[in-house]
Each structure stands twice: as structure tokens, then as C-alpha cells.
Amino acid sequence: MRGTGDQNLFVLTFYIIGVTYTFNRMIESIDDQIKFEYQKAVVAQQLQEQNIQDHVGITFKLKPSYSLDALKELSISVQNKSANLAVYVDWDNSSIVVEHNKQSRRVIRKSPDLTRDLAVPQSPSLVAPTKTLTQLVTAEDVFERDNVAGTYSPTKPIINITALKKSPVKAQKKLYSNFMNRAKNLEFSLQLVLRLSEVRVGLAPGVNIPPMCIINCPFTVSKLPWTYALPWNQERSS
């Protein structure tokens, strides 16, 4: 009887070790889920301060979660709410600013089969009255050129979190650790330059209202807990 008891204890111990190992591996496999949150209230306040809240709307399409370095581009929609104003998005004067390293990066408006030299100036995009422009944008330094196809495509993340871990700078390594432990969030913003003018009638010149608007579109990047990947949480967030 004692031998049977020892055998059962051994099996139970082995089972617990196996379950614990599997559970820890499951946690490790989902430990890199992060969330990008667009601070729309901050943008709404800026639009109101510049008195263009009735003319312009700015939204972004984001998934509930991403793997660590998955987000390579942003889907932005600029809405022209007015009936008699033209809204121009000035891509070349817009930028993506990363807060933890104070880096300002040139914005590139992505197009299918991008073949042009990235250094070539970009034409502003017109948003006609009562219309909405939806565009994929990213930072210039995330693109790489395919030498065979001759096209550029985004291959690096907008916020390179893994690079913080590999950085020789001690402060960045600490920032990575704090982020992964959910002790600190990361922040970046799209500094969007807009120009508004009255729709021209015949040869009459347009009147800028105002001549230029700079809208800071901030984002917060946060580490999600491993429990986020549980099936019932996934269903609730979808």
C-alpha cells in the first residue's frame, strides 16, 4: 500500500510540474501583447482651441492589441465637415515624435507599390468639402527598399520597443524593463499639419482660415497583462 501511495505522489508531483511548466510557457507566449491608445480628447481640445472643431475631424483605426513590434503604420482618417472649405494635409511638414528619445521623424504617406525616392517632396492631400481622407502613414526610417522589386515597404515598428532592450544606454534598458513590468507607458505623437482655405470660385483667390494648423495627435503605448489573452477577455474586447 505504501508503495502505491509513493507512486501516486510521484505521479501527482510530475503532473503538477507539467501543468506549472505549461502554464508558465503559456504566459511567456502572450507576454508581449501591447495596446496603442489614441488620446482623442486631447485632439478635440486642440481643434476647439483653434476654432476648427466644426470643420475638421481626426480619427485613427487601431486594433485592440498588437505583438511587441507589430505596428508599422497608422491608419488615419481626416474628415472635412464643412461645405465650403478645402482641407489640405501637409505631409512633408508633419512629423512623428517619440517622447522617450525626443526623436522627430519625417512622415511618409504610404501608397501601393511605393517606388519613388523617399527624399522626393510629397504633395499635400486635398480633403474636399464633406469628404473623408483615409491614409496609411508611418515614419520615413521604418521603410526598406526591395532591390529586386524596386519598391519601399515598412519593415520596422513605429515604436521599436525591442531596440530599447538591446540599447547600450542604461536608461533605455531600464525603460524597457519598466515598460515590460507595466510600471511605465511609452508615448509618441503624430504632429499633423493642416491648411484650410475657402473653395475657390472661378479665379477668385481662396482665403486661408487659418493659414496653417498644427494638431498634436498623441498616443500612449501600454503593456497588457497576460490575462488579456484569456478567451473570455478576447471576446469582450472584440
C-alpha positions as CSV (number, residue, x, y, z in Angstrom):
1,M,0.0,0.0,0.0
2,R,2.9,2.3,0.9
3,G,4.5,1.7,-2.5
4,T,1.2,2.5,-4.3
5,G,1.0,5.8,-2.2
6,D,4.5,6.8,-3.1
7,Q,3.8,6.0,-6.8
8,N,0.6,8.2,-6.7
9,L,2.6,11.0,-5.0
10,F,5.2,10.8,-7.7
11,V,2.6,10.9,-10.5
12,L,0.9,13.9,-8.8
13,T,4.2,15.7,-8.4
14,F,5.1,15.1,-12.0
15,Y,1.6,16.2,-13.1
16,I,1.9,19.5,-11.1
17,I,5.3,20.2,-12.5
18,G,4.0,19.6,-16.0
19,V,1.0,21.8,-15.5
20,T,3.1,24.6,-14.0
21,Y,5.6,24.4,-16.9
22,T,2.8,24.5,-19.5
23,F,1.1,27.4,-17.6
24,N,4.4,29.4,-17.5
25,R,5.1,28.8,-21.1
26,M,1.6,30.0,-22.0
27,I,2.2,33.2,-20.0
28,E,5.5,33.7,-21.8
29,S,3.9,33.2,-25.2
30,I,1.4,36.0,-24.6
31,D,3.6,38.3,-22.5
32,D,4.3,40.7,-25.3
33,Q,0.8,42.0,-26.1
34,I,0.6,45.8,-26.1
35,K,-2.0,48.4,-26.7
36,F,-1.9,51.7,-28.6
37,E,-4.4,54.3,-27.3
38,Y,-5.2,57.4,-29.3
39,Q,-5.8,60.4,-27.0
40,K,-8.8,61.7,-28.9
41,A,-9.9,64.1,-26.1
42,V,-6.5,65.9,-26.4
43,V,-7.0,66.4,-30.1
44,A,-10.6,67.5,-29.7
45,Q,-9.5,70.2,-27.3
46,Q,-6.9,71.4,-29.8
47,L,-9.4,71.6,-32.6
48,Q,-11.7,73.6,-30.3
49,E,-8.8,76.0,-29.3
50,Q,-8.1,76.7,-33.0
51,N,-11.8,77.1,-33.7
52,I,-11.9,74.4,-36.4
53,Q,-13.8,71.7,-34.5
54,D,-16.8,72.2,-36.8
55,H,-14.6,71.9,-39.9
56,V,-12.1,69.0,-39.2
57,G,-12.3,65.6,-37.5
58,I,-9.3,63.3,-37.0
59,T,-9.5,59.6,-36.1
60,F,-7.3,56.6,-36.2
61,K,-8.1,52.9,-36.7
62,L,-6.3,50.7,-34.2
63,K,-6.7,47.0,-33.2
64,P,-7.3,46.1,-29.5
65,S,-3.8,44.7,-29.2
66,Y,-0.5,44.1,-31.0
67,S,2.5,42.0,-30.6
68,L,5.6,43.9,-29.4
69,D,6.9,45.3,-32.7
70,A,3.9,44.7,-35.0
71,L,2.6,48.2,-35.6
72,K,4.5,49.6,-38.6
73,E,2.0,52.2,-39.9
74,L,-1.0,54.2,-38.7
75,S,-4.4,54.4,-40.5
76,I,-5.6,58.0,-40.2
77,S,-8.9,59.5,-41.3
78,V,-9.2,63.2,-41.8
79,Q,-12.8,64.4,-42.2
80,N,-13.7,67.7,-43.8
81,K,-17.0,68.5,-42.0
82,S,-17.5,71.9,-43.8
83,A,-19.5,72.6,-47.0
84,N,-17.3,75.4,-48.4
85,L,-13.7,74.8,-47.1
86,A,-10.9,72.8,-48.6
87,V,-8.7,70.9,-46.1
88,Y,-5.1,70.1,-47.1
89,V,-2.9,67.6,-45.2
90,D,0.7,68.8,-45.5
91,W,2.6,65.5,-45.1
92,D,6.1,66.9,-45.7
93,N,5.8,69.3,-42.7
94,S,4.2,66.7,-40.5
95,S,6.3,64.5,-38.2
96,I,6.2,61.6,-35.7
97,V,7.7,62.5,-32.4
98,V,8.8,59.8,-29.9
99,E,8.9,61.1,-26.3
100,H,11.4,58.8,-24.7
101,N,14.2,59.9,-27.0
102,K,12.8,63.2,-28.3
103,Q,13.3,62.0,-31.8
104,S,11.4,63.8,-34.6
105,R,10.8,61.7,-37.7
106,R,9.6,62.6,-41.1
107,V,6.1,61.3,-42.1
108,I,5.7,59.3,-45.3
109,R,2.2,58.8,-46.8
110,K,2.2,55.2,-47.9
111,S,0.9,54.3,-51.4
112,P,0.7,50.9,-53.1
113,D,3.9,49.8,-54.7
114,L,5.9,52.8,-53.4
115,T,8.7,53.1,-55.9
116,R,9.7,56.8,-55.7
117,D,12.7,58.0,-53.8
118,L,11.6,58.7,-50.2
119,A,13.5,62.0,-50.3
120,V,11.2,63.4,-53.0
121,P,8.8,66.0,-51.6
122,Q,5.2,64.8,-51.1
123,S,2.3,66.7,-52.5
124,P,-0.4,67.7,-49.9
125,S,-3.6,65.7,-49.9
126,L,-6.8,67.5,-50.5
127,V,-9.9,66.6,-48.5
128,A,-12.9,68.0,-50.4
129,P,-15.9,69.5,-48.5
130,T,-18.0,66.9,-46.7
131,K,-15.5,64.1,-47.6
132,T,-13.1,62.0,-45.6
133,L,-9.5,61.1,-46.5
134,T,-8.2,57.7,-45.1
135,Q,-4.5,57.1,-45.5
136,L,-1.7,54.9,-44.1
137,V,1.2,56.8,-42.8
138,T,4.4,56.0,-41.0
139,A,7.9,57.3,-40.3
140,E,10.5,57.5,-43.0
141,D,13.0,55.4,-41.2
142,V,10.8,52.3,-41.0
143,F,11.0,51.8,-44.8
144,E,13.4,49.5,-46.5
145,R,13.9,49.1,-50.3
146,D,13.4,45.8,-52.0
147,N,16.3,45.8,-54.5
148,V,14.6,43.2,-56.7
149,A,11.1,44.8,-56.9
150,G,12.5,48.3,-56.6
151,T,9.7,49.2,-54.0
152,Y,9.8,50.5,-50.5
153,S,7.8,48.9,-47.7
154,P,7.6,49.4,-43.9
155,T,9.7,46.7,-42.2
156,K,10.3,48.2,-38.8
157,P,7.9,49.2,-36.0
158,I,6.9,52.8,-35.4
159,I,7.9,52.4,-31.8
160,N,10.9,50.0,-31.7
161,I,10.4,48.6,-28.2
162,T,12.9,45.6,-28.7
163,A,15.6,48.2,-29.6
164,L,15.3,49.6,-26.0
165,K,16.3,46.2,-24.6
166,K,19.3,46.0,-26.9
167,S,20.4,49.6,-26.4
168,P,23.8,50.2,-24.9
169,V,22.3,53.1,-23.0
170,K,21.4,52.1,-19.4
171,A,18.4,54.4,-19.2
172,Q,16.8,52.8,-22.2
173,K,17.3,49.3,-20.9
174,K,15.7,50.4,-17.6
175,L,12.8,52.0,-19.6
176,Y,12.3,48.6,-21.4
177,S,12.2,46.8,-18.1
178,N,9.7,49.2,-16.6
179,F,7.5,49.0,-19.7
180,M,7.5,45.2,-19.7
181,N,6.7,45.2,-16.0
182,R,3.8,47.6,-16.7
183,A,5.4,50.2,-14.4
184,K,5.7,52.8,-17.2
185,N,4.0,53.5,-20.6
186,L,5.6,54.8,-23.7
187,E,4.3,57.9,-25.6
188,F,4.6,59.2,-29.2
189,S,2.6,61.6,-31.3
190,L,1.8,62.5,-34.9
191,Q,2.3,66.2,-35.4
192,L,-0.2,66.8,-38.2
193,V,0.0,70.0,-40.3
194,L,-3.3,71.1,-41.9
195,R,-4.1,74.0,-44.2
196,L,-7.7,75.3,-44.6
197,S,-8.9,77.6,-47.3
198,E,-12.2,78.6,-48.9
199,V,-13.2,76.7,-52.0
200,R,-12.3,78.9,-55.0
201,V,-15.0,80.2,-57.3
202,G,-13.6,80.8,-60.8
203,L,-10.3,82.7,-60.5
204,A,-11.1,84.2,-57.1
205,P,-8.3,83.6,-54.6
206,G,-9.0,81.4,-51.6
207,V,-8.9,82.8,-48.1
208,N,-7.0,80.8,-45.5
209,I,-8.9,80.2,-42.3
210,P,-6.4,79.9,-40.6
211,P,-3.4,79.6,-42.9
212,M,-2.0,76.6,-41.0
213,C,-3.0,74.4,-38.1
214,I,-0.6,72.1,-36.3
215,I,-2.5,69.3,-34.4
216,N,-0.6,67.1,-32.0
217,C,-2.2,63.6,-32.1
218,P,-0.7,61.8,-29.0
219,F,-0.7,58.0,-28.4
220,T,0.0,56.0,-25.3
221,V,1.6,52.6,-25.6
222,S,0.9,50.3,-22.7
223,K,1.8,46.7,-21.9
224,L,-1.2,44.4,-21.5
225,P,-1.4,41.8,-18.7
226,W,-1.1,38.2,-19.7
227,T,-4.7,37.7,-18.6
228,Y,-5.8,39.8,-21.6
229,A,-5.3,36.7,-23.9
230,L,-7.8,34.6,-21.9
231,P,-10.7,33.6,-24.2
232,W,-13.4,35.5,-22.3
233,N,-11.3,38.7,-22.3
234,Q,-10.7,38.4,-26.0
235,E,-14.4,38.0,-26.7
236,R,-15.2,41.0,-24.6
237,S,-12.7,43.3,-26.4
238,S,-13.7,42.3,-29.9
